[in-house]
C-alpha cells in the first residue's frame, strides 16, 4: 500500500526570514562564546582577528548542523514552523546530508547568490544546496510544533 504524503514547500520568503532570524540568533550566540573563550585564554581579539574568523565559521557550522540533526530546523525555521528534511523520505537529515548541505551553501553563493534565487524556479523550492544534499524545506501544519 503506497500512501502519498502532501507537503507544502517553504517559499523563498519564508526561508529568507528564517535565515535573517538565524543570523541574528547565531551572531549573538557565537559572539558570546568567542568573547568568553578569548577572555578565558586572555587573547586580544583585535590582534587575532583570523582566529575570530575561524571560530565564527567553526561554531556556525557546528551549531547549524546540530540543529538540523536534532531539531530538523534552526531557530528561525522553528519559529516560522519550517523543517529541513530528506527530499525522498521526509525524515530527518543524516549527519552526512547536514554537512553536505552546509558546505553547499558556499556553492549557492556563487554568481550573486544565484543558487539561493534558484528557489524561485524549482518546483520544490530547492536551492542548489538543497539539490546537492537532496533536502527540502517544508512548512509544518499550524497545529504541529
DSSP file (Angstrom, degrees, kcal/mol; ACC not computed):
  #  RESIDUE AA STRUCTURE BP1 BP2  ACC     N-H-->O    O-->H-N    N-H-->O    O-->H-N    TCO  KAPPA ALPHA  PHI   PSI    X-CA   Y-CA   Z-CA
    1    1 A X              0   0    0      0, 0.0     2,-0.7     0, 0.0     0, 0.0   0.000 360.0 360.0 360.0 118.5    0.0    0.0    0.0
    2    2 A X        -     0   0    0      2,-0.0     2,-0.5     0, 0.0     0, 0.0  -0.860 360.0-165.0-103.3 110.1    1.6    3.2   -1.2
    3    3 A X        -     0   0    0     -2,-0.7     2,-0.4     2,-0.0     0, 0.0  -0.820  11.0-140.8 -99.5 128.7    0.4    6.2    0.8
    4    4 A X        -     0   0    0     -2,-0.5     2,-0.5     2,-0.0    -2,-0.0  -0.708  10.4-152.0 -89.0 135.9    1.1    9.7   -0.6
    5    5 A X        -     0   0    0     -2,-0.4     2,-0.5     2,-0.0    -2,-0.0  -0.921   9.8-138.8-108.7 130.6    2.0   12.4    1.8
    6    6 A X        -     0   0    0     -2,-0.5     2,-0.4     2,-0.0    -2,-0.0  -0.762  23.8-174.3 -90.2 128.5    1.2   16.0    0.9
    7    7 A X        -     0   0    0     -2,-0.5     2,-0.6   133,-0.0   133,-0.1  -0.920  20.5-143.4-122.3 150.0    3.8   18.6    1.7
    8    8 A X  E     -A  139   0A   0    131,-0.5   131,-3.2    -2,-0.4     2,-0.3  -0.958  23.9-137.6-110.1 118.7    3.9   22.3    1.5
    9    9 A X  E     -A  138   0A   0     -2,-0.6   129,-0.3   129,-0.2     2,-0.1  -0.556  20.8-113.1 -78.6 137.3    7.2   23.6    0.4
   10   10 A X        -     0   0    0    127,-2.7   127,-0.2    -2,-0.3    -1,-0.1  -0.446  35.4-124.1 -66.4 139.6    8.6   26.7    2.2
   11   11 A X     >  -     0   0    0     -2,-0.1     4,-2.2     1,-0.1     5,-0.2  -0.293  22.2-104.5 -80.2 168.3    8.8   29.7   -0.1
   12   12 A X  H  > S+     0   0    0      1,-0.2     4,-2.4     2,-0.2     5,-0.1   0.910 123.8  50.2 -54.6 -43.7   11.9   31.8   -0.8
   13   13 A X  H  > S+     0   0    0      2,-0.2     4,-2.5     1,-0.2     5,-0.2   0.881 107.6  52.1 -69.2 -39.1   10.5   34.5    1.5
   14   14 A X  H  > S+     0   0    0      1,-0.2     4,-2.2     2,-0.2    -1,-0.2   0.936 113.9  44.9 -56.7 -46.6    9.8   32.0    4.4
   15   15 A X  H  X S+     0   0    0     -4,-2.2     4,-2.3     2,-0.2    -2,-0.2   0.856 110.4  53.4 -69.9 -36.5   13.3   30.8    4.1
   16   16 A X  H  X S+     0   0    0     -4,-2.4     4,-2.3     2,-0.2    -1,-0.2   0.940 110.3  47.2 -63.8 -46.8   14.8   34.3    3.9
   17   17 A X  H  X S+     0   0    0     -4,-2.5     4,-2.3     1,-0.2    -2,-0.2   0.917 112.2  50.5 -60.4 -43.3   13.0   35.4    7.1
   18   18 A X  H  X S+     0   0    0     -4,-2.2     4,-2.7     1,-0.2    58,-0.2   0.905 110.5  50.1 -61.2 -40.9   14.2   32.3    8.8
   19   19 A X  H  X S+     0   0    0     -4,-2.3     4,-2.6     2,-0.2    -1,-0.2   0.880 109.0  51.1 -65.7 -38.5   17.7   32.9    7.7
   20   20 A X  H  X S+     0   0    0     -4,-2.3     4,-1.9     2,-0.2    -1,-0.2   0.918 111.8  47.0 -64.8 -42.7   17.6   36.5    9.0
   21   21 A X  H  X S+     0   0    0     -4,-2.3     4,-2.7     2,-0.2     5,-0.2   0.930 112.9  50.2 -62.5 -45.3   16.4   35.3   12.4
   22   22 A X  H  X S+     0   0    0     -4,-2.7     4,-3.5     1,-0.2     5,-0.4   0.903 107.3  54.1 -59.8 -42.4   19.1   32.7   12.4
   23   23 A X  H  X S+     0   0    0     -4,-2.6     4,-2.1     1,-0.2    -1,-0.2   0.912 111.5  45.0 -59.5 -42.7   21.8   35.2   11.6
   24   24 A X  H  X S+     0   0    0     -4,-1.9     4,-2.0     2,-0.2    -2,-0.2   0.952 117.2  43.4 -65.7 -50.0   20.7   37.4   14.5
   25   25 A X  H  X S+     0   0    0     -4,-2.7     4,-2.4     1,-0.2    -2,-0.2   0.936 117.2  45.7 -62.7 -48.2   20.5   34.5   16.9
   26   26 A X  H  X S+     0   0    0     -4,-3.5     4,-3.3    -5,-0.2     5,-0.3   0.884 109.8  55.0 -65.3 -38.3   23.7   32.8   15.8
   27   27 A X  H  X S+     0   0    0     -4,-2.1     4,-2.4    -5,-0.4    -1,-0.2   0.931 111.4  43.9 -60.5 -45.7   25.6   36.1   15.8
   28   28 A X  H  X S+     0   0    0     -4,-2.0     4,-2.2     2,-0.2    -2,-0.2   0.936 117.3  45.7 -64.8 -46.5   24.7   36.8   19.4
   29   29 A X  H  X S+     0   0    0     -4,-2.4     4,-2.3     2,-0.2    -2,-0.2   0.936 115.8  44.9 -62.6 -48.4   25.4   33.2   20.5
   30   30 A X  H  X S+     0   0    0     -4,-3.3     4,-3.0     1,-0.2     5,-0.2   0.899 111.7  52.6 -65.9 -41.1   28.7   33.0   18.6
   31   31 A X  H  X S+     0   0    0     -4,-2.4     4,-2.7    -5,-0.3     5,-0.2   0.922 110.0  49.2 -59.8 -43.8   29.9   36.4   19.8
   32   32 A X  H  X S+     0   0    0     -4,-2.2     4,-2.2    -5,-0.2    -2,-0.2   0.923 113.4  46.0 -62.0 -44.6   29.2   35.4   23.4
   33   33 A X  H  X S+     0   0    0     -4,-2.3     4,-2.8     2,-0.2     5,-0.2   0.931 114.1  48.0 -64.5 -46.1   31.1   32.1   23.0
   34   34 A X  H  X S+     0   0    0     -4,-3.0     4,-2.9     1,-0.2     5,-0.3   0.933 112.9  47.6 -62.1 -46.4   34.1   33.8   21.2
   35   35 A X  H  X S+     0   0    0     -4,-2.7     4,-1.9    -5,-0.2    -1,-0.2   0.896 112.9  49.7 -62.9 -39.1   34.3   36.6   23.8
   36   36 A X  H  X S+     0   0    0     -4,-2.2     4,-2.6    -5,-0.2    -2,-0.2   0.953 113.9  44.4 -62.3 -50.4   34.1   34.1   26.6
   37   37 A X  H  X S+     0   0    0     -4,-2.8     4,-2.3     1,-0.2    -2,-0.2   0.926 115.2  47.4 -62.1 -45.6   36.9   31.8   25.1
   38   38 A X  H  <>S+     0   0    0     -4,-2.9     5,-3.0    -5,-0.2    -1,-0.2   0.838 112.8  50.1 -67.7 -30.8   39.1   34.7   24.3
   39   39 A X  H ><5S+     0   0    0     -4,-1.9     3,-0.9    -5,-0.3    -2,-0.2   0.917 109.7  50.1 -70.6 -43.6   38.6   36.2   27.8
   40   40 A X  H 3<5S+     0   0    0     -4,-2.6    -2,-0.2     1,-0.2    -1,-0.2   0.902 118.6  38.5 -60.5 -42.1   39.4   32.9   29.5
   41   41 A X  T 3<5S-     0   0    0     -4,-2.3    -1,-0.2    -5,-0.2    -2,-0.2   0.335 109.5-124.2 -93.8   7.6   42.6   32.5   27.4
   42   42 A X  T < 5 +     0   0    0     -3,-0.9     2,-0.4     1,-0.2    -3,-0.2   0.916  51.1 163.4  50.9  53.5   43.4   36.2   27.6
   43   43 A X      < -     0   0    0     -5,-3.0     2,-0.8    -6,-0.1    -1,-0.2  -0.857  41.6-125.3-104.3 135.7   43.6   36.6   23.8
   44   44 A X     >  -     0   0    0     -2,-0.4     4,-1.9     1,-0.2     3,-0.3  -0.714  17.6-158.8 -80.7 111.6   43.5   40.0   22.2
   45   45 A X  T  4 S+     0   0    0     -2,-0.8     7,-0.2     1,-0.2    -1,-0.2   0.876  88.5  55.1 -59.9 -41.3   40.6   39.8   19.7
   46   46 A X  T >4 S+     0   0    0      1,-0.2     3,-0.6     2,-0.1    -1,-0.2   0.881 111.8  43.1 -62.5 -39.1   41.9   42.8   17.7
   47   47 A X  T 34 S+     0   0    0     -3,-0.3     3,-0.2     1,-0.2    -1,-0.2   0.828 119.0  43.8 -76.2 -31.9   45.3   41.2   17.2
   48   48 A X  T >X  +     0   0    0     -4,-1.9     4,-1.3     1,-0.2     3,-0.9  -0.313  65.9 141.5-110.8  48.3   44.0   37.7   16.4
   49   49 A X  H <>  +     0   0    0     -3,-0.6     4,-2.2     1,-0.3    -1,-0.2   0.804  69.0  61.5 -63.8 -29.0   41.1   38.5   14.1
   50   50 A X  H 3> S+     0   0    0     -3,-0.2     4,-2.3     1,-0.2    -1,-0.3   0.859 102.3  52.5 -66.3 -31.4   41.9   35.5   11.9
   51   51 A X  H <> S+     0   0    0     -3,-0.9     4,-2.7     2,-0.2    -1,-0.2   0.855 106.8  52.8 -68.9 -34.5   41.2   33.3   15.0
   52   52 A X  H  X S+     0   0    0     -4,-1.3     4,-2.8    -7,-0.2    -2,-0.2   0.924 109.7  48.9 -64.0 -43.9   37.9   35.1   15.4
   53   53 A X  H  X S+     0   0    0     -4,-2.2     4,-2.6     2,-0.2     5,-0.2   0.922 112.9  46.8 -61.5 -44.9   37.0   34.3   11.8
   54   54 A X  H  X S+     0   0    0     -4,-2.3     4,-2.6     2,-0.2     5,-0.2   0.922 114.1  47.4 -63.9 -44.4   38.0   30.6   12.2
   55   55 A X  H  X S+     0   0    0     -4,-2.7     4,-2.9     2,-0.2     5,-0.3   0.910 111.7  51.5 -62.8 -42.4   36.0   30.4   15.5
   56   56 A X  H  X S+     0   0    0     -4,-2.8     4,-2.3     2,-0.2    -2,-0.2   0.942 113.5  42.7 -60.4 -50.2   33.0   32.1   13.8
   57   57 A X  H  X S+     0   0    0     -4,-2.6     4,-2.3     2,-0.2    -2,-0.2   0.910 116.6  48.1 -64.1 -42.6   33.0   29.7   10.8
   58   58 A X  H  X S+     0   0    0     -4,-2.6     4,-2.6    -5,-0.2    -2,-0.2   0.931 114.2  44.6 -65.5 -46.6   33.6   26.6   13.0
   59   59 A X  H  X S+     0   0    0     -4,-2.9     4,-2.9    -5,-0.2     5,-0.3   0.902 112.5  52.3 -65.8 -40.3   30.9   27.5   15.6
   60   60 A X  H  X S+     0   0    0     -4,-2.3     4,-2.3    -5,-0.3     5,-0.3   0.931 111.7  46.5 -60.3 -46.1   28.4   28.4   12.8
   61   61 A X  H  X S+     0   0    0     -4,-2.3     4,-2.4    -5,-0.2     5,-0.2   0.947 115.8  45.0 -60.6 -50.4   29.0   25.1   11.1
   62   62 A X  H  X S+     0   0    0     -4,-2.6     4,-2.3     1,-0.2    -2,-0.2   0.924 115.2  46.0 -62.7 -47.1   28.7   23.0   14.3
   63   63 A X  H  X S+     0   0    0     -4,-2.9     4,-2.4     2,-0.2    -1,-0.2   0.928 114.5  47.5 -64.1 -45.7   25.6   24.8   15.7
   64   64 A X  H  X S+     0   0    0     -4,-2.3     4,-2.5    -5,-0.3    -2,-0.2   0.933 113.2  47.5 -62.8 -46.8   23.7   24.7   12.4
   65   65 A X  H  X S+     0   0    0     -4,-2.4     4,-2.4    -5,-0.3    -1,-0.2   0.897 111.2  51.6 -63.4 -40.5   24.5   21.0   11.8
   66   66 A X  H  X S+     0   0    0     -4,-2.3     4,-2.6    -5,-0.2     5,-0.4   0.924 110.4  48.6 -62.3 -43.8   23.5   20.1   15.4
   67   67 A X  H  X>S+     0   0    0     -4,-2.4     4,-2.7     1,-0.2     6,-1.1   0.931 112.1  48.7 -62.0 -44.8   20.1   22.0   15.0
   68   68 A X  H  X5S+     0   0    0     -4,-2.5     4,-0.7     4,-0.3    25,-0.5   0.895 115.7  44.7 -61.8 -39.1   19.4   20.2   11.7
   69   69 A X  H  <5S+     0   0    0     -4,-2.4    -2,-0.2    -5,-0.2    -1,-0.2   0.867 125.3  28.6 -75.5 -36.5   20.3   16.8   13.2
   70   70 A X  H  <5S+     0   0    0     -4,-2.6    -2,-0.2    -5,-0.2    -3,-0.2   0.776 138.8  18.1 -97.2 -28.5   18.4   17.1   16.4
   71   71 A X  H  <5S-     0   0    0     -4,-2.7    -3,-0.2    -5,-0.4    -2,-0.1   0.487  87.5-129.9-119.5  -7.5   15.5   19.5   15.6
   72   72 A X  S  <<S+     0   0    0     -5,-0.9    12,-3.6    -4,-0.7     2,-0.3   0.683  86.0  60.6  59.7  19.6   15.4   19.4   11.7
   73   73 A X  S    S-     0   0    0     -6,-1.1    -2,-0.2    10,-0.2     2,-0.2  -0.974  78.9-121.9-166.8 152.6   15.4   23.1   11.9
   74   74 A X     >  -     0   0    0     -2,-0.3     4,-2.8    -3,-0.1     5,-0.2  -0.475  50.4 -91.3 -88.6 170.3   17.4   26.1   13.0
   75   75 A X  H  > S+     0   0    0      1,-0.2     4,-2.5     2,-0.2     5,-0.2   0.887 127.7  50.0 -53.8 -42.0   15.9   28.6   15.5
   76   76 A X  H  > S+     0   0    0    -58,-0.2     4,-1.7     1,-0.2    -1,-0.2   0.907 112.3  47.0 -63.7 -41.2   14.5   30.8   12.7
   77   77 A X  H  4>S+     0   0    0      2,-0.2     5,-3.3     1,-0.2     4,-0.2   0.894 111.5  51.4 -67.5 -39.2   12.9   27.8   10.9
   78   78 A X  H ><5S+     0   0    0     -4,-2.8     3,-1.4     3,-0.2    -2,-0.2   0.933 109.0  50.9 -62.1 -44.7   11.4   26.6   14.2
   79   79 A X  H 3<5S+     0   0    0     -4,-2.5    -1,-0.2     1,-0.3    -2,-0.2   0.870 115.5  41.9 -60.1 -37.7    9.9   30.0   14.9
   80   80 A X  T 3<5S-     0   0    0     -4,-1.7    -1,-0.3    -5,-0.2    -2,-0.2   0.299 116.5-114.4 -94.0   9.1    8.4   30.0   11.4
   81   81 A X  T < 5 +     0   0    0     -3,-1.4    59,-2.9    -4,-0.2     2,-0.3   0.921  67.4 141.6  58.1  49.7    7.3   26.4   11.6
   82   82 A X  E   < -B  139   0A   0     -5,-3.3     2,-0.4    57,-0.2    57,-0.2  -0.837  32.0-162.5-115.5 156.8    9.6   25.2    8.9
   83   83 A X  E     -B  138   0A   0     55,-2.2    55,-2.8    -2,-0.3     2,-0.6  -1.000  15.7-139.4-143.3 138.9   11.6   21.9    8.8
   84   84 A X  E     +B  137   0A   0    -12,-3.6     9,-0.4    -2,-0.4     2,-0.3  -0.884  39.0 163.2 -97.9 122.0   14.5   20.7    6.7
   85   85 A X  E     -B  136   0A   0     51,-2.6    51,-2.4    -2,-0.6     7,-0.2  -0.871  45.6 -78.1-136.2 166.0   14.0   17.1    5.7
   86   86 A X  E  >  -B  135   0A   0      5,-2.8     4,-1.8    -2,-0.3    49,-0.3  -0.449  40.9-131.4 -63.1 135.2   15.3   14.4    3.3
   87   87 A X  T  4 S+     0   0    0     47,-2.8    48,-0.1     1,-0.2    -1,-0.1   0.820 100.1  32.2 -60.7 -34.7   13.8   15.0   -0.1
   88   88 A X  T  4 S+     0   0    0     46,-0.4    -1,-0.2     1,-0.1    47,-0.1   0.849 130.7  27.2 -95.6 -38.9   12.7   11.4   -0.7
   89   89 A X  T  4 S-     0   0    0      2,-0.1    -2,-0.2     3,-0.1     3,-0.1   0.651  86.4-135.5-100.3 -17.0   11.8   10.1    2.8
   90   90 A X     <  +     0   0    0     -4,-1.8    -3,-0.1     1,-0.2     2,-0.1   0.635  63.2 131.9  64.3  16.5   10.8   13.3    4.6
   91   91 A X        -     0   0    0      1,-0.2    -5,-2.8    -6,-0.1    -1,-0.2  -0.364  68.7 -72.3 -86.3 172.0   12.9   12.0    7.5
   92   92 A X        -     0   0    0     -7,-0.2    -1,-0.2     1,-0.1    -7,-0.1  -0.219  61.5 -94.7 -57.3 154.8   15.5   14.0    9.5
   93   93 A X        -     0   0    0    -25,-0.5     2,-0.1    -9,-0.4    -1,-0.1  -0.397  35.2-120.0 -70.0 149.2   18.7   14.7    7.7
   94   94 A X     >  -     0   0    0      1,-0.1     4,-2.3    -3,-0.1     5,-0.2  -0.453  29.2-108.0 -77.6 164.7   21.6   12.3    8.2
   95   95 A X  H  > S+     0   0    0      1,-0.2     4,-2.1     2,-0.2     5,-0.2   0.912 122.7  51.9 -59.6 -41.9   24.8   13.8    9.6
   96   96 A X  H  > S+     0   0    0      1,-0.2     4,-2.6     2,-0.2    -1,-0.2   0.920 108.4  50.2 -61.6 -45.4   26.4   13.5    6.1
   97   97 A X  H  > S+     0   0    0      1,-0.2     4,-3.0     2,-0.2    -1,-0.2   0.903 109.0  53.0 -59.5 -41.3   23.5   15.3    4.5
   98   98 A X  H  X S+     0   0    0     -4,-2.3     4,-2.5     2,-0.2    -1,-0.2   0.916 110.7  45.7 -61.8 -44.2   23.8   18.1    7.0
   99   99 A X  H  X S+     0   0    0     -4,-2.1     4,-2.7     2,-0.2     5,-0.3   0.936 114.5  47.9 -65.1 -46.0   27.5   18.6    6.3
  100  100 A X  H  X S+     0   0    0     -4,-2.6     4,-2.1     1,-0.2    -2,-0.2   0.917 112.7  49.4 -60.8 -43.7   26.9   18.5    2.5
  101  101 A X  H  X S+     0   0    0     -4,-3.0     4,-0.7    -5,-0.2    -1,-0.2   0.925 112.8  46.8 -62.5 -45.2   24.0   20.9    2.8
  102  102 A X  H >< S+     0   0    0     -4,-2.5     3,-1.3     1,-0.2     4,-0.5   0.951 114.6  45.1 -63.9 -49.3   26.0   23.4    4.9
  103  103 A X  H >< S+     0   0    0     -4,-2.7     3,-1.1     1,-0.3     4,-0.5   0.821 106.3  62.1 -65.1 -29.7   29.1   23.3    2.7
  104  104 A X  H 3X S+     0   0    0     -4,-2.1     4,-2.1    -5,-0.3     3,-0.4   0.660  83.0  79.3 -71.7 -15.5   26.9   23.6   -0.4
  105  105 A X  H <X S+     0   0    0     -3,-1.3     4,-1.3    -4,-0.7    -1,-0.2   0.894  89.1  56.8 -53.6 -38.5   25.7   27.0    0.9
  106  106 A X  H <4 S+     0   0    0     -3,-1.1     4,-0.5    -4,-0.5    -1,-0.2   0.837 104.7  50.1 -66.6 -31.7   29.0   28.3   -0.4
  107  107 A X  H >4 S+     0   0    0     -4,-0.5     3,-1.2    -3,-0.4     8,-0.2   0.897 107.3  54.7 -69.0 -40.6   28.2   27.0   -3.9
  108  108 A X  H 3< S+     0   0    0     -4,-2.1     7,-1.6     1,-0.3     8,-0.8   0.759 100.8  61.2 -63.8 -24.6   24.8   28.7   -3.7
  109  109 A X  T 3X S+     0   0    0     -4,-1.3     4,-1.9    -5,-0.2     3,-0.4   0.708  81.4 108.8 -74.0 -20.0   26.6   32.0   -3.0
  110  110 A X  H <>>S+     0   0    0     -3,-1.2     4,-1.2    -4,-0.5     5,-0.6  -0.203  78.0  17.7 -60.3 147.2   28.4   31.9   -6.3
  111  111 A X  H >45S-     0   0    0      1,-0.2     3,-0.5     2,-0.2    -1,-0.2   0.937 140.7 -45.1  59.5  52.8   27.3   34.3   -9.0
  112  112 A X  H 345S-     0   0    0     -3,-0.4    -1,-0.2     1,-0.2    -2,-0.2   0.911 109.9 -53.9  59.2  47.2   25.5   36.8   -6.8
  113  113 A X  H >X5S+     0   0    0     -4,-1.9     4,-2.0     1,-0.1     3,-1.5   0.710  86.9 151.5  67.9  23.3   23.5   34.2   -4.8
  114  114 A X  H <X5 +     0   0    0     -4,-1.2     4,-1.3    -3,-0.5    -5,-0.1   0.825  67.4  61.0 -57.9 -32.0   22.1   32.5   -7.9
  115  115 A X  H 34<S+     0   0    0     -7,-1.6    13,-1.7    -5,-0.6    -1,-0.3   0.789 108.0  44.1 -65.8 -26.9   21.9   29.2   -6.0
  116  116 A X  H X4 S+     0   0    0     -3,-1.5     3,-1.6    -8,-0.8    -2,-0.2   0.863 110.5  52.9 -82.2 -39.8   19.5   30.8   -3.5
  117  117 A X  H >< S+     0   0    0     -4,-2.0     3,-1.8     1,-0.3     4,-0.4   0.706  90.1  79.7 -67.9 -17.8   17.4   32.5   -6.1
  118  118 A X  G >X S+     0   0    0     -4,-1.3     3,-1.4     1,-0.3     4,-1.0   0.761  74.8  77.3 -58.0 -24.3   17.1   29.1   -7.8
  119  119 A X  G <4 S+     0   0    0     -3,-1.6     3,-0.4     1,-0.3    -1,-0.3   0.842  86.9  59.0 -54.6 -35.5   14.4   28.5   -5.2
  120  120 A X  G <4 S+     0   0    0     -3,-1.8    -1,-0.3     1,-0.2    -2,-0.2   0.793 111.6  39.4 -63.9 -28.4   12.1   30.7   -7.3
  121  121 A X  T <4 S+     0   0    0     -3,-1.4     2,-0.4    -4,-0.4    -1,-0.2   0.489  95.4  90.2-104.9  -5.7   12.4   28.4  -10.3
  122  122 A X  S >< S-     0   0    0     -4,-1.0     3,-2.0    -3,-0.4     5,-0.0  -0.784  71.2-137.9 -98.0 134.9   12.4   25.0   -8.7
  123  123 A X  T 3  S+     0   0    0     -2,-0.4  -114,-0.1     1,-0.3    -1,-0.1   0.758 108.2  43.5 -64.7 -23.5    9.1   23.2   -8.2
  124  124 A X  T 3  S-     0   0    0      2,-0.1    13,-0.4  -116,-0.0    -1,-0.3   0.266 115.0-116.1-100.3  11.0   10.1   22.0   -4.8
  125  125 A X    <   +     0   0    0     -3,-2.0     2,-0.4    -6,-0.2    -6,-0.2   0.877  60.0 161.6  56.3  41.4   11.6   25.5   -3.9
  126  126 A X        -     0   0    0     -8,-0.2    -1,-0.2    -7,-0.1    -5,-0.1  -0.753  30.7-149.1 -95.2 136.7   15.0   24.0   -3.6
  127  127 A X     >  -     0   0    0     -2,-0.4     4,-2.4    -9,-0.1     3,-0.4  -0.416  40.5 -94.0 -85.7 174.8   18.2   26.0   -3.7
  128  128 A X  H  > S+     0   0    0    -13,-1.7     4,-2.8     1,-0.2     5,-0.2   0.889 128.0  56.0 -58.7 -38.3   21.4   24.5   -5.1
  129  129 A X  H  > S+     0   0    0      1,-0.2     4,-1.8     2,-0.2    -1,-0.2   0.852 108.7  47.9 -63.9 -33.3   22.5   23.4   -1.6
  130  130 A X  H  >>S+     0   0    0     -3,-0.4     5,-2.3     2,-0.2     4,-1.2   0.917 111.6  49.4 -70.3 -44.0   19.2   21.5   -1.3
  131  131 A X  H  <5S+     0   0    0     -4,-2.4     3,-0.4     1,-0.2    -2,-0.2   0.929 112.6  47.7 -60.4 -45.5   19.6   19.8   -4.6
  132  132 A X  H  <5S+     0   0    0     -4,-2.8    -1,-0.2     1,-0.2    -2,-0.2   0.904 120.0  37.3 -63.7 -42.3   23.2   18.8   -3.8
  133  133 A X  H  <5S-     0   0    0     -4,-1.8    -1,-0.2    -5,-0.2    -2,-0.2   0.488 108.4-122.2 -89.3  -3.8   22.2   17.4   -0.4
  134  134 A X  T  <5 +     0   0    0     -4,-1.2   -47,-2.8    -3,-0.4   -46,-0.4   0.949  65.5 135.7  60.0  51.9   18.9   16.0   -1.5
  135  135 A X  E   < - B   0  86A   0     -5,-2.3     2,-0.3   -49,-0.3   -49,-0.2  -0.847  38.0-162.8-125.1 161.5   16.9   18.0    1.0
  136  136 A X  E     - B   0  85A   0    -51,-2.4   -51,-2.6    -2,-0.3     2,-0.5  -0.956  17.5-133.3-136.2 158.4   13.7   20.1    1.0
  137  137 A X  E     - B   0  84A   0    -13,-0.4  -127,-2.7    -2,-0.3     2,-0.3  -0.971  31.3-173.1-113.3 123.9   12.3   22.7    3.4
  138  138 A X  E     -AB   9  83A   0    -55,-2.8   -55,-2.2    -2,-0.5     2,-0.4  -0.789  24.3-120.1-118.2 158.1    8.7   22.2    4.3
  139  139 A X  E     -AB   8  82A   0   -131,-3.2  -131,-0.5    -2,-0.3     2,-0.2  -0.802  28.3-135.0 -92.6 135.9    6.0   24.1    6.2
  140  140 A X        -     0   0    0    -59,-2.9  -133,-0.0    -2,-0.4     0, 0.0  -0.625  31.3 -95.6 -85.3 149.3    4.5   22.3    9.2
  141  141 A X    >   -     0   0    0     -2,-0.2     3,-1.9     1,-0.1    -1,-0.1  -0.302  40.2-108.1 -59.0 151.3    0.8   22.4    9.7
  142  142 A X  T 3  S+     0   0    0      1,-0.3    -1,-0.1    -3,-0.1    -2,-0.1   0.812 118.1  51.2 -53.4 -36.4   -0.3   25.2   12.0
  143  143 A X  T 3  S+     0   0    0      2,-0.0     2,-0.3     0, 0.0    -1,-0.3   0.581  95.6  88.2 -81.5  -8.9   -1.2   22.7   14.8
  144  144 A X    <         0   0    0     -3,-1.9    -4,-0.1     1,-0.1     0, 0.0  -0.671 360.0 360.0 -93.2 143.5    2.2   20.9   14.7
  145  145 A X              0   0    0     -2,-0.3    -1,-0.1   -64,-0.0   -64,-0.1   0.399 360.0 360.0-110.2 360.0    5.3   22.0   16.6
